[in-house]
Amino acid sequence: MNAPSLTDLSARLAQPQGAALRDELAARVQALELRLRAHIAAGLPRDEFQAWQAAVEAAVAAREVLAAQCPESSNSPTPTMAPTSFTYP
């Protein structure tokens, strides 16, 4: 079985129900981003920080890509959270 490709997702987002799919995916990505940020805020070993921060940045990028899809049909835009950086003392 082949995994869905980005073009498969693009095709689904272009369908009449694409805005609802986009909103659902954006909500899931935002929830993931919030969980990742909470985990980082709770404290991480130094050697794990970069990987977790990269995951946050990937979630932000995914939300931005989804927000750019069929914006004219969106009824519930996903709020944008500014990326934050965490530093160790």
C-alpha positions as a Markdown table, in Angstrom:
| # | Residue | x | y | z |
|---|---|---|---|---|
| 1 | Met | 0.0 | 0.0 | 0.0 |
| 2 | Asn | 1.4 | 3.4 | -1.0 |
| 3 | Ala | 1.4 | 6.3 | 1.5 |
| 4 | Pro | -0.6 | 9.3 | 0.5 |
| 5 | Ser | 1.5 | 12.0 | -1.2 |
| 6 | Leu | 1.5 | 15.8 | -0.9 |
| 7 | Thr | -0.3 | 15.9 | -4.2 |
| 8 | Asp | -3.0 | 13.6 | -2.8 |
| 9 | Leu | -3.5 | 16.1 | 0.0 |
| 10 | Ser | -3.5 | 19.0 | -2.3 |
| 11 | Ala | -6.2 | 17.3 | -4.4 |
| 12 | Arg | -8.4 | 16.6 | -1.3 |
| 13 | Leu | -8.0 | 20.2 | -0.2 |
| 14 | Ala | -9.1 | 21.5 | -3.6 |
| 15 | Gln | -12.4 | 19.5 | -3.4 |
| 16 | Pro | -15.6 | 21.3 | -2.2 |
| 17 | Gln | -15.1 | 19.9 | 1.4 |
| 18 | Gly | -11.4 | 21.0 | 1.3 |
| 19 | Ala | -11.9 | 23.9 | 3.7 |
| 20 | Ala | -13.3 | 21.6 | 6.4 |
| 21 | Leu | -10.4 | 19.1 | 5.9 |
| 22 | Arg | -7.9 | 22.0 | 6.1 |
| 23 | Asp | -9.5 | 23.3 | 9.3 |
| 24 | Glu | -9.5 | 19.9 | 10.9 |
| 25 | Leu | -5.8 | 19.3 | 9.9 |
| 26 | Ala | -4.8 | 22.8 | 11.1 |
| 27 | Ala | -6.5 | 22.2 | 14.5 |
| 28 | Arg | -4.6 | 18.9 | 14.8 |
| 29 | Val | -1.3 | 20.5 | 13.9 |
| 30 | Gln | -1.9 | 23.3 | 16.3 |
| 31 | Ala | -2.7 | 20.9 | 19.1 |
| 32 | Leu | 0.5 | 19.0 | 18.3 |
| 33 | Glu | 2.5 | 22.3 | 18.4 |
| 34 | Leu | 1.0 | 23.2 | 21.8 |
| 35 | Arg | 1.9 | 19.8 | 23.2 |
| 36 | Leu | 5.5 | 20.1 | 21.9 |
| 37 | Arg | 5.8 | 23.6 | 23.4 |
| 38 | Ala | 4.5 | 22.4 | 26.7 |
| 39 | His | 7.0 | 19.5 | 26.7 |
| 40 | Ile | 9.8 | 21.9 | 26.0 |
| 41 | Ala | 8.7 | 24.3 | 28.7 |
| 42 | Ala | 8.6 | 21.5 | 31.2 |
| 43 | Gly | 12.3 | 21.1 | 30.6 |
| 44 | Leu | 14.5 | 18.9 | 28.4 |
| 45 | Pro | 18.0 | 17.5 | 28.5 |
| 46 | Arg | 20.2 | 19.8 | 26.4 |
| 47 | Asp | 20.9 | 17.1 | 23.9 |
| 48 | Glu | 17.2 | 16.7 | 23.1 |
| 49 | Phe | 16.3 | 20.4 | 22.8 |
| 50 | Gln | 17.2 | 20.9 | 19.1 |
| 51 | Ala | 15.0 | 17.9 | 18.0 |
| 52 | Trp | 12.0 | 19.1 | 20.0 |
| 53 | Gln | 12.5 | 22.7 | 18.7 |
| 54 | Ala | 12.7 | 21.4 | 15.1 |
| 55 | Ala | 9.4 | 19.6 | 15.7 |
| 56 | Val | 7.8 | 22.8 | 16.9 |
| 57 | Glu | 9.1 | 24.6 | 13.8 |
| 58 | Ala | 7.8 | 21.9 | 11.5 |
| 59 | Ala | 4.3 | 22.2 | 13.1 |
| 60 | Val | 4.4 | 25.9 | 12.6 |
| 61 | Ala | 5.4 | 25.5 | 9.0 |
| 62 | Ala | 2.6 | 22.9 | 8.5 |
| 63 | Arg | 0.0 | 25.3 | 9.9 |
| 64 | Glu | 1.3 | 28.1 | 7.6 |
| 65 | Val | 1.0 | 25.8 | 4.6 |
| 66 | Leu | -2.5 | 24.8 | 5.5 |
| 67 | Ala | -3.5 | 28.4 | 6.2 |
| 68 | Ala | -2.4 | 29.2 | 2.6 |
| 69 | Gln | -4.8 | 26.6 | 1.2 |
| 70 | Cys | -8.2 | 27.8 | -0.1 |
| 71 | Pro | -8.3 | 30.8 | 2.2 |
| 72 | Glu | -11.4 | 32.3 | 0.6 |
| 73 | Ser | -13.6 | 29.5 | 1.9 |
| 74 | Ser | -12.3 | 29.5 | 5.5 |
| 75 | Asn | -14.8 | 30.2 | 8.2 |
| 76 | Ser | -12.5 | 29.6 | 11.1 |
| 77 | Pro | -8.9 | 30.8 | 10.6 |
| 78 | Thr | -6.3 | 29.2 | 12.7 |
| 79 | Pro | -4.6 | 31.7 | 15.0 |
| 80 | Thr | -1.0 | 32.2 | 14.4 |
| 81 | Met | 1.4 | 31.8 | 17.4 |
| 82 | Ala | 4.7 | 33.5 | 17.1 |
| 83 | Pro | 7.6 | 31.1 | 17.3 |
| 84 | Thr | 9.4 | 31.2 | 20.5 |
| 85 | Ser | 12.9 | 30.3 | 21.4 |
| 86 | Phe | 14.0 | 28.6 | 24.5 |
| 87 | Thr | 17.5 | 29.0 | 25.8 |
| 88 | Tyr | 19.3 | 27.3 | 28.6 |
| 89 | Pro | 20.9 | 29.5 | 31.2 |
